Amino acid sequence: MQIEDEPPKPRGRVVGADLSPLSIGDLHAYVADLEAEIVRVRAEIEVKGAARGGAEALFGRKD
């Protein structure tokens, strides 16, 4: 059973792995999984960007 806040478990695919043994259906599923992961990563980037912006507003920007 998966807890709501846990990210979905990978289906055992490795980015860059040989795709030739996969069926068309498996390839479509793989693309959907990758697109969902991209959405998840972009959301995390937004969260971290907002936190960084808040810290820079409070403490000033450090280069």
C-alpha positions, 0 to 999 in steps of 0.5 A: 500500500502506498501512502498519499504523500509518497512519490510513486515507485519507479517501475524498474526502468532506467533512463537511458536503458535499451528501449528495444525490448519494450512494446508500444504500450510499454513505451507509451506508459514509460513516456507517461511516467517520464512526463509525470516525473517532469511535472513533479520535478518542476513543482519542486523547483518552484517550491525551492525557488520560492523558498530561496526568494524568501530567504534572499528577501530576508537576508539579501542576495549572496552571489 
